[in-house]
Amino acid sequence: MVTDASPGLVSLLVLAIGCGSIGLNWVNHSGFWFIKEVFGMTIGQATKTHMIVQTIVSVVGFAAVWVLSLFLT
């Protein structure tokens, strides 16, 4: 399905998948633990904060990809 698409659209597809993969991200990487310790948060506070921030980044990234797709199609 993607093999017939232009390289620009394939790139946008990859970016959209990447944006979707970080939404509602779980606490399985060192960045979460680093921020938790630096700001002195509890695990509950850090989890809520991390999930909200990652979801915002995901949605904004997807919106940017969508806007770019309007210009490339």
N, CA, C, O and CB atoms as a CASP TS submission, in Angstrom:
PFRMAT TS
TARGET T0000
AUTHOR 0000-0000-0000
METHOD Language model
MODEL 1
PARENT N/A
ATOM      1  N   MET     1       0.822  -1.177   0.000  1.00  0.00           N
ATOM      2  CA  MET     1       0.000   0.000   0.000  1.00  0.00           C
ATOM      3  C   MET     1       0.877   1.255   0.000  1.00  0.00           C
ATOM      4  O   MET     1       0.542   2.245  -0.651  1.00  0.00           O
ATOM      5  CB  MET     1      -0.941  -0.010   1.203  1.00  0.00           C
ATOM      6  N   VAL     2       1.968   1.219   0.708  1.00  0.00           N
ATOM      7  CA  VAL     2       2.831   2.398   0.808  1.00  0.00           C
ATOM      8  C   VAL     2       3.829   2.451  -0.340  1.00  0.00           C
ATOM      9  O   VAL     2       4.381   3.514  -0.625  1.00  0.00           O
ATOM     10  CB  VAL     2       3.574   2.402   2.144  1.00  0.00           C
ATOM     11  N   THR     3       4.066   1.342  -0.995  1.00  0.00           N
ATOM     12  CA  THR     3       5.078   1.313  -2.049  1.00  0.00           C
ATOM     13  C   THR     3       4.724   2.205  -3.229  1.00  0.00           C
ATOM     14  O   THR     3       5.612   2.663  -3.947  1.00  0.00           O
ATOM     15  CB  THR     3       5.277  -0.100  -2.530  1.00  0.00           C
ATOM     16  N   ASP     4       3.439   2.457  -3.436  1.00  0.00           N
ATOM     17  CA  ASP     4       3.034   3.309  -4.554  1.00  0.00           C
ATOM     18  C   ASP     4       2.978   4.787  -4.190  1.00  0.00           C
ATOM     19  O   ASP     4       2.759   5.626  -5.064  1.00  0.00           O
ATOM     20  CB  ASP     4       1.689   2.871  -5.065  1.00  0.00           C
ATOM     21  N   ALA     5       3.169   5.116  -2.937  1.00  0.00           N
ATOM     22  CA  ALA     5       3.082   6.507  -2.481  1.00  0.00           C
ATOM     23  C   ALA     5       4.394   7.241  -2.749  1.00  0.00           C
ATOM     24  O   ALA     5       5.448   6.628  -2.917  1.00  0.00           O
ATOM     25  CB  ALA     5       2.735   6.566  -0.977  1.00  0.00           C
ATOM     26  N   SER     6       4.299   8.559  -2.784  1.00  0.00           N
ATOM     27  CA  SER     6       5.503   9.369  -2.985  1.00  0.00           C
ATOM     28  C   SER     6       6.360   9.345  -1.717  1.00  0.00           C
ATOM     29  O   SER     6       5.851   9.088  -0.626  1.00  0.00           O
ATOM     30  CB  SER     6       5.127  10.831  -3.364  1.00  0.00           C
ATOM     31  N   PRO     7       7.661   9.614  -1.861  1.00  0.00           N
ATOM     32  CA  PRO     7       8.535   9.612  -0.670  1.00  0.00           C
ATOM     33  C   PRO     7       8.094  10.594   0.410  1.00  0.00           C
ATOM     34  O   PRO     7       8.267  10.322   1.598  1.00  0.00           O
ATOM     35  CB  PRO     7       9.953   9.936  -1.077  1.00  0.00           C
ATOM     36  N   GLY     8       7.531  11.724   0.017  1.00  0.00           N
ATOM     37  CA  GLY     8       7.052  12.700   0.997  1.00  0.00           C
ATOM     38  C   GLY     8       5.904  12.149   1.829  1.00  0.00           C
ATOM     39  O   GLY     8       5.856  12.351   3.042  1.00  0.00           O
ATOM     40  N   LEU     9       4.986  11.456   1.176  1.00  0.00           N
ATOM     41  CA  LEU     9       3.860  10.882   1.899  1.00  0.00           C
ATOM     42  C   LEU     9       4.289   9.722   2.785  1.00  0.00           C
ATOM     43  O   LEU     9       3.738   9.529   3.869  1.00  0.00           O
ATOM     44  CB  LEU     9       2.795  10.421   0.926  1.00  0.00           C
ATOM     45  N   VAL    10       5.264   8.955   2.332  1.00  0.00           N
ATOM     46  CA  VAL    10       5.795   7.868   3.164  1.00  0.00           C
ATOM     47  C   VAL    10       6.439   8.450   4.419  1.00  0.00           C
ATOM     48  O   VAL    10       6.282   7.911   5.515  1.00  0.00           O
ATOM     49  CB  VAL    10       6.826   7.012   2.370  1.00  0.00           C
ATOM     50  N   SER    11       7.157   9.541   4.251  1.00  0.00           N
ATOM     51  CA  SER    11       7.773  10.201   5.408  1.00  0.00           C
ATOM     52  C   SER    11       6.717  10.693   6.390  1.00  0.00           C
ATOM     53  O   SER    11       6.883  10.559   7.603  1.00  0.00           O
ATOM     54  CB  SER    11       8.649  11.374   4.951  1.00  0.00           C
ATOM     55  N   LEU    12       5.642  11.257   5.874  1.00  0.00           N
ATOM     56  CA  LEU    12       4.565  11.725   6.748  1.00  0.00           C
ATOM     57  C   LEU    12       3.889  10.558   7.462  1.00  0.00           C
ATOM     58  O   LEU    12       3.490  10.687   8.619  1.00  0.00           O
ATOM     59  CB  LEU    12       3.530  12.518   5.943  1.00  0.00           C
ATOM     60  N   LEU    13       3.760   9.437   6.790  1.00  0.00           N
ATOM     61  CA  LEU    13       3.184   8.248   7.415  1.00  0.00           C
ATOM     62  C   LEU    13       4.052   7.772   8.569  1.00  0.00           C
ATOM     63  O   LEU    13       3.545   7.414   9.632  1.00  0.00           O
ATOM     64  CB  LEU    13       3.012   7.127   6.385  1.00  0.00           C
ATOM     65  N   VAL    14       5.350   7.771   8.358  1.00  0.00           N
ATOM     66  CA  VAL    14       6.285   7.376   9.410  1.00  0.00           C
ATOM     67  C   VAL    14       6.190   8.331  10.594  1.00  0.00           C
ATOM     68  O   VAL    14       6.186   7.893  11.745  1.00  0.00           O
ATOM     69  CB  VAL    14       7.726   7.338   8.868  1.00  0.00           C
ATOM     70  N   LEU    15       6.114   9.624  10.325  1.00  0.00           N
ATOM     71  CA  LEU    15       5.981  10.610  11.401  1.00  0.00           C
ATOM     72  C   LEU    15       4.664  10.450  12.152  1.00  0.00           C
ATOM     73  O   LEU    15       4.636  10.562  13.378  1.00  0.00           O
ATOM     74  CB  LEU    15       6.085  12.024  10.836  1.00  0.00           C
ATOM     75  N   ALA    16       3.578  10.190  11.436  1.00  0.00           N
ATOM     76  CA  ALA    16       2.281  10.001  12.087  1.00  0.00           C
ATOM     77  C   ALA    16       2.296   8.769  12.985  1.00  0.00           C
ATOM     78  O   ALA    16       1.745   8.801  14.085  1.00  0.00           O
ATOM     79  CB  ALA    16       1.167   9.876  11.039  1.00  0.00           C
ATOM     80  N   ILE    17       2.917   7.688  12.532  1.00  0.00           N
ATOM     81  CA  ILE    17       3.028   6.482  13.358  1.00  0.00           C
ATOM     82  C   ILE    17       3.867   6.774  14.595  1.00  0.00           C
ATOM     83  O   ILE    17       3.534   6.333  15.695  1.00  0.00           O
ATOM     84  CB  ILE    17       3.647   5.315  12.549  1.00  0.00           C
ATOM     85  N   GLY    18       4.957   7.519  14.415  1.00  0.00           N
ATOM     86  CA  GLY    18       5.803   7.887  15.553  1.00  0.00           C
ATOM     87  C   GLY    18       5.053   8.743  16.570  1.00  0.00           C
ATOM     88  O   GLY    18       5.192   8.550  17.778  1.00  0.00           O
ATOM     89  N   CYS    19       4.265   9.680  16.077  1.00  0.00           N
ATOM     90  CA  CYS    19       3.472  10.525  16.982  1.00  0.00           C
ATOM     91  C   CYS    19       2.454   9.691  17.748  1.00  0.00           C
ATOM     92  O   CYS    19       2.245   9.899  18.944  1.00  0.00           O
ATOM     93  CB  CYS    19       2.755  11.638  16.195  1.00  0.00           C
ATOM     94  N   GLY    20       1.831   8.764  17.067  1.00  0.00           N
ATOM     95  CA  GLY    20       0.856   7.905  17.724  1.00  0.00           C
ATOM     96  C   GLY    20       1.472   6.970  18.743  1.00  0.00           C
ATOM     97  O   GLY    20       0.819   6.574  19.707  1.00  0.00           O
ATOM     98  N   SER    21       2.718   6.621  18.533  1.00  0.00           N
ATOM     99  CA  SER    21       3.356   5.661  19.437  1.00  0.00           C
ATOM    100  C   SER    21       3.741   6.269  20.782  1.00  0.00           C
ATOM    101  O   SER    21       3.986   5.529  21.735  1.00  0.00           O
ATOM    102  CB  SER    21       4.583   5.084  18.783  1.00  0.00           C
ATOM    103  N   ILE    22       3.801   7.596  20.885  1.00  0.00           N
ATOM    104  CA  ILE    22       4.190   8.188  22.165  1.00  0.00           C
ATOM    105  C   ILE    22       3.005   8.666  22.985  1.00  0.00           C
ATOM    106  O   ILE    22       3.177   9.061  24.138  1.00  0.00           O
ATOM    107  CB  ILE    22       5.127   9.336  21.932  1.00  0.00           C
ATOM    108  N   GLY    23       1.815   8.641  22.422  1.00  0.00           N
ATOM    109  CA  GLY    23       0.631   9.031  23.180  1.00  0.00           C
ATOM    110  C   GLY    23       0.318   8.017  24.269  1.00  0.00           C
ATOM    111  O   GLY    23       0.438   6.812  24.047  1.00  0.00           O
ATOM    112  N   LEU    24      -0.079   8.490  25.438  1.00  0.00           N
ATOM    113  CA  LEU    24      -0.368   7.638  26.592  1.00  0.00           C
ATOM    114  C   LEU    24       0.784   6.681  26.877  1.00  0.00           C
ATOM    115  O   LEU    24       0.580   5.508  27.188  1.00  0.00           O
ATOM    116  CB  LEU    24      -1.657   6.848  26.359  1.00  0.00           C
ATOM    117  N   ASN    25       1.986   7.206  26.765  1.00  0.00           N
ATOM    118  CA  ASN    25       3.202   6.420  26.978  1.00  0.00           C
ATOM    119  C   ASN    25       3.327   5.977  28.430  1.00  0.00           C
ATOM    120  O   ASN    25       3.041   6.754  29.341  1.00  0.00           O
ATOM    121  CB  ASN    25       4.437   7.227  26.570  1.00  0.00           C
ATOM    122  N   TRP    26       3.740   4.768  28.646  1.00  0.00           N
ATOM    123  CA  TRP    26       3.915   4.232  29.987  1.00  0.00           C
ATOM    124  C   TRP    26       5.304   4.570  30.506  1.00  0.00           C
ATOM    125  O   TRP    26       6.123   5.109  29.763  1.00  0.00           O
ATOM    126  CB  TRP    26       3.690   2.713  30.000  1.00  0.00           C
ATOM    127  N   VAL    27       5.577   4.269  31.741  1.00  0.00           N
ATOM    128  CA  VAL    27       6.789   4.717  32.432  1.00  0.00           C
ATOM    129  C   VAL    27       7.922   3.694  32.293  1.00  0.00           C
ATOM    130  O   VAL    27       8.485   3.250  33.294  1.00  0.00           O
ATOM    131  CB  VAL    27       6.489   4.970  33.918  1.00  0.00           C
ATOM    132  N   ASN    28       8.242   3.335  31.096  1.00  0.00           N
ATOM    133  CA  ASN    28       9.236   2.286  30.893  1.00  0.00           C
ATOM    134  C   ASN    28      10.578   2.794  30.363  1.00  0.00           C
ATOM    135  O   ASN    28      11.311   2.042  29.721  1.00  0.00           O
ATOM    136  CB  ASN    28       8.691   1.267  29.948  1.00  0.00           C
ATOM    137  N   HIS    29      10.896   4.025  30.616  1.00  0.00           N
ATOM    138  CA  HIS    29      12.195   4.522  30.160  1.00  0.00           C
ATOM    139  C   HIS    29      12.822   5.442  31.207  1.00  0.00           C
ATOM    140  O   HIS    29      12.155   5.902  32.134  1.00  0.00           O
ATOM    141  CB  HIS    29      12.045   5.265  28.820  1.00  0.00           C
ATOM    142  N   SER    30      14.089   5.693  31.039  1.00  0.00           N
ATOM    143  CA  SER    30      14.843   6.437  32.045  1.00  0.00           C
ATOM    144  C   SER    30      14.422   7.896  32.159  1.00  0.00           C
ATOM    145  O   SER    30      14.583   8.493  33.223  1.00  0.00           O
ATOM    146  CB  SER    30      16.306   6.369  31.731  1.00  0.00           C
ATOM    147  N   GLY    31      13.889   8.484  31.098  1.00  0.00           N
ATOM    148  CA  GLY    31      13.461   9.883  31.159  1.00  0.00           C
ATOM    149  C   GLY    31      12.394  10.105  32.219  1.00  0.00           C
ATOM    150  O   GLY    31      12.410  11.114  32.924  1.00  0.00           O
ATOM    151  N   PHE    32      11.471   9.161  32.330  1.00  0.00           N
ATOM    152  CA  PHE    32      10.431   9.256  33.354  1.00  0.00           C
ATOM    153  C   PHE    32      11.050   9.268  34.738  1.00  0.00           C
ATOM    154  O   PHE    32      10.713  10.118  35.563  1.00  0.00           O
ATOM    155  CB  PHE    32       9.436   8.094  33.229  1.00  0.00           C
ATOM    156  N   TRP    33      11.944   8.341  34.998  1.00  0.00           N
ATOM    157  CA  TRP    33      12.547   8.223  36.332  1.00  0.00           C
ATOM    158  C   TRP    33      13.431   9.421  36.637  1.00  0.00           C
ATOM    159  O   TRP    33      13.492   9.872  37.780  1.00  0.00           O
ATOM    160  CB  TRP    33      13.362   6.928  36.442  1.00  0.00           C
ATOM    161  N   PHE    34      14.114   9.938  35.626  1.00  0.00           N
ATOM    162  CA  PHE    34      14.961  11.109  35.816  1.00  0.00           C
ATOM    163  C   PHE    34      14.119  12.318  36.235  1.00  0.00           C
ATOM    164  O   PHE    34      14.452  12.999  37.205  1.00  0.00           O
ATOM    165  CB  PHE    34      15.744  11.420  34.526  1.00  0.00           C
ATOM    166  N   ILE    35      13.034  12.585  35.507  1.00  0.00           N
ATOM    167  CA  ILE    35      12.167  13.719  35.826  1.00  0.00           C
ATOM    168  C   ILE    35      11.523  13.527  37.197  1.00  0.00           C
ATOM    169  O   ILE    35      11.409  14.478  37.971  1.00  0.00           O
ATOM    170  CB  ILE    35      11.080  13.893  34.743  1.00  0.00           C
ATOM    171  N   LYS    36      11.105  12.306  37.495  1.00  0.00           N
ATOM    172  CA  LYS    36      10.494  12.014  38.788  1.00  0.00           C
ATOM    173  C   LYS    36      11.444  12.368  39.922  1.00  0.00           C
ATOM    174  O   LYS    36      11.036  12.994  40.900  1.00  0.00           O
ATOM    175  CB  LYS    36      10.093  10.538  38.874  1.00  0.00           C
ATOM    176  N   GLU    37      12.695  11.978  39.803  1.00  0.00           N
ATOM    177  CA  GLU    37      13.673  12.233  40.859  1.00  0.00           C
ATOM    178  C   GLU    37      14.086  13.701  40.918  1.00  0.00           C
ATOM    179  O   GLU    37      14.230  14.256  42.007  1.00  0.00           O
ATOM    180  CB  GLU    37      14.899  11.363  40.652  1.00  0.00           C
ATOM    181  N   VAL    38      14.276  14.330  39.777  1.00  0.00           N
ATOM    182  CA  VAL    38      14.720  15.729  39.751  1.00  0.00           C
ATOM    183  C   VAL    38      13.675  16.647  40.387  1.00  0.00           C
ATOM    184  O   VAL    38      14.026  17.559  41.136  1.00  0.00           O
ATOM    185  CB  VAL    38      15.005  16.176  38.303  1.00  0.00           C
ATOM    186  N   PHE    39      12.394  16.411  40.092  1.00  0.00           N
ATOM    187  CA  PHE    39      11.341  17.270  40.616  1.00  0.00           C
ATOM    188  C   PHE    39      10.742  16.748  41.918  1.00  0.00           C
ATOM    189  O   PHE    39       9.817  17.356  42.456  1.00  0.00           O
ATOM    190  CB  PHE    39      10.256  17.424  39.590  1.00  0.00           C
ATOM    191  N   GLY    40      11.250  15.642  42.426  1.00  0.00           N
ATOM    192  CA  GLY    40      10.796  15.113  43.702  1.00  0.00           C
ATOM    193  C   GLY    40       9.332  14.697  43.706  1.00  0.00           C
ATOM    194  O   GLY    40       8.637  14.912  44.699  1.00  0.00           O
ATOM    195  N   MET    41       8.860  14.117  42.636  1.00  0.00           N
ATOM    196  CA  MET    41       7.462  13.711  42.525  1.00  0.00           C
ATOM    197  C   MET    41       7.262  12.299  43.062  1.00  0.00           C
ATOM    198  O   MET    41       8.197  11.501  43.131  1.00  0.00           O
ATOM    199  CB  MET    41       6.994  13.793  41.069  1.00  0.00           C
ATOM    200  N   THR    42       6.031  12.017  43.435  1.00  0.00           N
ATOM    201  CA  THR    42       5.687  10.633  43.736  1.00  0.00           C
ATOM    202  C   THR    42       5.479   9.915  42.404  1.00  0.00           C
ATOM    203  O   THR    42       5.389  10.552  41.355  1.00  0.00           O
ATOM    204  CB  THR    42       4.405  10.540  44.652  1.00  0.00           C
ATOM    205  N   ILE    43       5.402   8.589  42.454  1.00  0.00           N
ATOM    206  CA  ILE    43       5.193   7.845  41.214  1.00  0.00           C
ATOM    207  C   ILE    43       3.841   8.215  40.597  1.00  0.00           C
ATOM    208  O   ILE    43       3.734   8.333  39.376  1.00  0.00           O
ATOM    209  CB  ILE    43       5.270   6.319  41.474  1.00  0.00           C
ATOM    210  N   GLY    44       2.819   8.399  41.419  1.00  0.00           N
ATOM    211  CA  GLY    44       1.503   8.789  40.904  1.00  0.00           C
ATOM    212  C   GLY    44       1.521  10.138  40.214  1.00  0.00           C
ATOM    213  O   GLY    44       0.958  10.297  39.131  1.00  0.00           O
ATOM    214  N   GLN    45       2.171  11.114  40.845  1.00  0.00           N
ATOM    215  CA  GLN    45       2.258  12.452  40.245  1.00  0.00           C
ATOM    216  C   GLN    45       3.046  12.408  38.940  1.00  0.00           C
ATOM    217  O   GLN    45       2.650  13.002  37.937  1.00  0.00           O
ATOM    218  CB  GLN    45       2.916  13.445  41.226  1.00  0.00           C
ATOM    219  N   ALA    46       4.160  11.698  38.975  1.00  0.00           N
ATOM    220  CA  ALA    46       5.013  11.628  37.790  1.00  0.00           C
ATOM    221  C   ALA    46       4.307  10.902  36.652  1.00  0.00           C
ATOM    222  O   ALA    46       4.441  11.290  35.491  1.00  0.00           O
ATOM    223  CB  ALA    46       6.333  10.928  38.121  1.00  0.00           C
ATOM    224  N   THR    47       3.561   9.858  36.974  1.00  0.00           N
ATOM    225  CA  THR    47       2.840   9.118  35.936  1.00  0.00           C
ATOM    226  C   THR    47       1.790  10.000  35.276  1.00  0.00           C
ATOM    227  O   THR    47       1.692  10.038  34.049  1.00  0.00           O
ATOM    228  CB  THR    47       2.181   7.864  36.528  1.00  0.00           C
ATOM    229  N   LYS    48       1.007  10.708  36.080  1.00  0.00           N
ATOM    230  CA  LYS    48      -0.021  11.591  35.516  1.00  0.00           C
ATOM    231  C   LYS    48       0.611  12.686  34.657  1.00  0.00           C
ATOM    232  O   LYS    48       0.166  12.952  33.540  1.00  0.00           O
ATOM    233  CB  LYS    48      -0.865  12.223  36.640  1.00  0.00           C
ATOM    234  N   THR    49       1.645  13.309  35.191  1.00  0.00           N
ATOM    235  CA  THR    49       2.315  14.377  34.459  1.00  0.00           C
ATOM    236  C   THR    49       2.915  13.863  33.162  1.00  0.00           C
ATOM    237  O   THR    49       2.751  14.480  32.109  1.00  0.00           O
ATOM    238  CB  THR    49       3.397  15.013  35.318  1.00  0.00           C
ATOM    239  N   HIS    50       3.601  12.750  33.235  1.00  0.00           N
ATOM    240  CA  HIS    50       4.269  12.170  32.069  1.00  0.00           C
ATOM    241  C   HIS    50       3.253  11.806  30.980  1.00  0.00           C
ATOM    242  O   HIS    50       3.458  12.112  29.805  1.00  0.00           O
ATOM    243  CB  HIS    50       5.077  10.921  32.480  1.00  0.00           C
ATOM    244  N   MET    51       2.171  11.161  31.375  1.00  0.00           N
ATOM    245  CA  MET    51       1.171  10.751  30.385  1.00  0.00           C
ATOM    246  C   MET    51       0.504  11.958  29.732  1.00  0.00           C
ATOM    247  O   MET    51       0.255  11.950  28.527  1.00  0.00           O
ATOM    248  CB  MET    51       0.113   9.862  31.037  1.00  0.00           C
ATOM    249  N   ILE    52       0.216  12.984  30.510  1.00  0.00           N
ATOM    250  CA  ILE    52      -0.420  14.177  29.950  1.00  0.00           C
ATOM    251  C   ILE    52       0.520  14.874  28.971  1.00  0.00           C
ATOM    252  O   ILE    52       0.111  15.233  27.866  1.00  0.00           O
ATOM    253  CB  ILE    52      -0.836  15.148  31.073  1.00  0.00           C
ATOM    254  N   VAL    53       1.765  15.064  29.366  1.00  0.00           N
ATOM    255  CA  VAL    53       2.731  15.747  28.500  1.00  0.00           C
ATOM    256  C   VAL    53       2.968  14.939  27.228  1.00  0.00           C
ATOM    257  O   VAL    53       2.982  15.506  26.136  1.00  0.00           O
ATOM    258  CB  VAL    53       4.066  15.976  29.244  1.00  0.00           C
ATOM    259  N   GLN    54       3.155  13.632  27.349  1.00  0.00           N
ATOM    260  CA  GLN    54       3.408  12.802  26.175  1.00  0.00           C
ATOM    261  C   GLN    54       2.204  12.794  25.236  1.00  0.00           C
ATOM    262  O   GLN    54       2.373  12.776  24.017  1.00  0.00           O
ATOM    263  CB  GLN    54       3.753  11.373  26.599  1.00  0.00           C
ATOM    264  N   THR    55       1.004  12.807  25.787  1.00  0.00           N
ATOM    265  CA  THR    55      -0.189  12.828  24.949  1.00  0.00           C
ATOM    266  C   THR    55      -0.326  14.166  24.227  1.00  0.00           C
ATOM    267  O   THR    55      -0.726  14.205  23.063  1.00  0.00           O
ATOM    268  CB  THR    55      -1.437  12.551  25.791  1.00  0.00           C
ATOM    269  N   ILE    56       0.002  15.257  24.907  1.00  0.00           N
ATOM    270  CA  ILE    56      -0.018  16.578  24.253  1.00  0.00           C
ATOM    271  C   ILE    56       0.995  16.620  23.114  1.00  0.00           C
ATOM    272  O   ILE    56       0.687  17.106  22.025  1.00  0.00           O
ATOM    273  CB  ILE    56       0.283  17.704  25.277  1.00  0.00           C
ATOM    274  N   VAL    57       2.193  16.118  23.358  1.00  0.00           N
ATOM    275  CA  VAL    57       3.221  16.081  22.310  1.00  0.00           C
ATOM    276  C   VAL    57       2.740  15.230  21.135  1.00  0.00           C
ATOM    277  O   VAL    57       2.958  15.590  19.978  1.00  0.00           O
ATOM    278  CB  VAL    57       4.559  15.522  22.870  1.00  0.00           C
ATOM    279  N   SER    58       2.098  14.121  21.424  1.00  0.00           N
ATOM    280  CA  SER    58       1.591  13.234  20.379  1.00  0.00           C
ATOM    281  C   SER    58       0.536  13.921  19.526  1.00  0.00           C
ATOM    282  O   SER    58       0.588  13.850  18.298  1.00  0.00           O
ATOM    283  CB  SER    58       1.014  11.970  20.995  1.00  0.00           C
ATOM    284  N   VAL    59      -0.415  14.581  20.163  1.00  0.00           N
ATOM    285  CA  VAL    59      -1.509  15.231  19.433  1.00  0.00           C
ATOM    286  C   VAL    59      -0.990  16.424  18.618  1.00  0.00           C
ATOM    287  O   VAL    59      -1.393  16.611  17.470  1.00  0.00           O
ATOM    288  CB  VAL    59      -2.609  15.696  20.416  1.00  0.00           C
ATOM    289  N   VAL    60      -0.112  17.218  19.201  1.00  0.00           N
ATOM    290  CA  VAL    60       0.452  18.364  18.478  1.00  0.00           C
ATOM    291  C   VAL    60       1.297  17.880  17.292  1.00  0.00           C
ATOM    292  O   VAL    60       1.244  18.457  16.206  1.00  0.00           O
ATOM    293  CB  VAL    60       1.311  19.243  19.432  1.00  0.00           C
ATOM    294  N   GLY    61       2.061  16.833  17.510  1.00  0.00           N
ATOM    295  CA  GLY    61       2.862  16.271  16.415  1.00  0.00           C
ATOM    296  C   GLY    61       1.994  15.747  15.296  1.00  0.00           C
ATOM    297  O   GLY    61       2.283  15.978  14.121  1.00  0.00           O
ATOM    298  N   PHE    62       0.921  15.037  15.652  1.00  0.00           N
ATOM    299  CA  PHE    62       0.014  14.526  14.627  1.00  0.00           C
ATOM    300  C   PHE    62      -0.659  15.664  13.872  1.00  0.00           C
ATOM    301  O   PHE    62      -0.836  15.585  12.657  1.00  0.00           O
ATOM    302  CB  PHE    62      -1.043  13.618  15.256  1.00  0.00           C
ATOM    303  N   ALA    63      -1.035  16.722  14.586  1.00  0.00           N
ATOM    304  CA  ALA    63      -1.648  17.880  13.924  1.00  0.00           C
ATOM    305  C   ALA    63      -0.665  18.528  12.954  1.00  0.00           C
ATOM    306  O   ALA    63      -1.055  18.949  11.865  1.00  0.00           O
ATOM    307  CB  ALA    63      -2.122  18.913  14.968  1.00  0.00           C
ATOM    308  N   ALA    64       0.595  18.609  13.340  1.00  0.00           N
ATOM    309  CA  ALA    64       1.609  19.181  12.453  1.00  0.00           C
ATOM    310  C   ALA    64       1.786  18.314  11.204  1.00  0.00           C
ATOM    311  O   ALA    64       1.927  18.834  10.097  1.00  0.00           O
ATOM    312  CB  ALA    64       2.954  19.329  13.195  1.00  0.00           C
ATOM    313  N   VAL    65       1.779  17.005  11.386  1.00  0.00           N
ATOM    314  CA  VAL    65       1.880  16.102  10.236  1.00  0.00           C
ATOM    315  C   VAL    65       0.666  16.266   9.329  1.00  0.00           C
ATOM    316  O   VAL    65       0.799  16.260   8.105  1.00  0.00           O
ATOM    317  CB  VAL    65       2.005  14.633  10.702  1.00  0.00           C
ATOM    318  N   TRP    66      -0.515  16.411   9.921  1.00  0.00           N
ATOM    319  CA  TRP    66      -1.726  16.585   9.131  1.00  0.00           C
ATOM    320  C   TRP    66      -1.660  17.871   8.319  1.00  0.00           C
ATOM    321  O   TRP    66      -2.020  17.878   7.142  1.00  0.00           O
ATOM    322  CB  TRP    66      -2.960  16.591  10.036  1.00  0.00           C
ATOM    323  N   VAL    67      -1.201  18.964   8.937  1.00  0.00           N
ATOM    324  CA  VAL    67      -1.070  20.234   8.212  1.00  0.00           C
ATOM    325  C   VAL    67      -0.053  20.096   7.077  1.00  0.00           C
ATOM    326  O   VAL    67      -0.285  20.589   5.973  1.00  0.00           O
ATOM    327  CB  VAL    67      -0.647  21.373   9.176  1.00  0.00           C
ATOM    328  N   LEU    68       1.058  19.435   7.343  1.00  0.00           N
ATOM    329  CA  LEU    68       2.045  19.212   6.287  1.00  0.00           C
ATOM    330  C   LEU    68       1.466  18.373   5.132  1.00  0.00           C
ATOM    331  O   LEU    68       1.784  18.595   3.964  1.00  0.00           O
ATOM    332  CB  LEU    68       3.287  18.519   6.870  1.00  0.00           C
ATOM    333  N   SER    69       0.622  17.420   5.486  1.00  0.00           N
ATOM    334  CA  SER    69       0.043  16.567   4.434  1.00  0.00           C
ATOM    335  C   SER    69      -0.870  17.378   3.512  1.00  0.00           C
ATOM    336  O   SER    69      -1.034  17.022   2.346  1.00  0.00           O
ATOM    337  CB  SER    69      -0.748  15.395   5.062  1.00  0.00           C
ATOM    338  N   LEU    70      -1.462  18.455   4.013  1.00  0.00           N
ATOM    339  CA  LEU    70      -2.296  19.297   3.165  1.00  0.00           C
ATOM    340  C   LEU    70      -1.486  19.976   2.065  1.00  0.00           C
ATOM    341  O   LEU    70      -2.005  20.251   0.984  1.00  0.00           O
ATOM    342  CB  LEU    70      -3.002  20.344   4.004  1.00  0.00           C
ATOM    343  N   PHE    71      -0.212  20.243   2.344  1.00  0.00           N
ATOM    344  CA  PHE    71       0.648  20.900   1.377  1.00  0.00           C
ATOM    345  C   PHE    71       1.349  19.917   0.442  1.00  0.00           C
ATOM    346  O   PHE    71       1.748  20.282  -0.663  1.00  0.00           O
ATOM    347  CB  PHE    71       1.668  21.732   2.093  1.00  0.00           C
ATOM    348  N   LEU    72       1.498  18.673   0.888  1.00  0.00           N
ATOM    349  CA  LEU    72       2.214  17.684   0.065  1.00  0.00           C
ATOM    350  C   LEU    72       1.309  16.844  -0.813  1.00  0.00           C
ATOM    351  O   LEU    72       1.799  16.103  -1.666  1.00  0.00           O
ATOM    352  CB  LEU    72       3.007  16.776   0.944  1.00  0.00           C
ATOM    353  N   THR    73       0.009  16.938  -0.630  1.00  0.00           N
ATOM    354  CA  THR    73      -0.880  16.121  -1.470  1.00  0.00           C
ATOM    355  C   THR    73      -1.509  16.934  -2.556  1.00  0.00           C
ATOM    356  O   THR    73      -2.284  16.406  -3.353  1.00  0.00           O
ATOM    357  CB  THR    73      -1.960  15.473  -0.641  1.00  0.00           C
TER
END
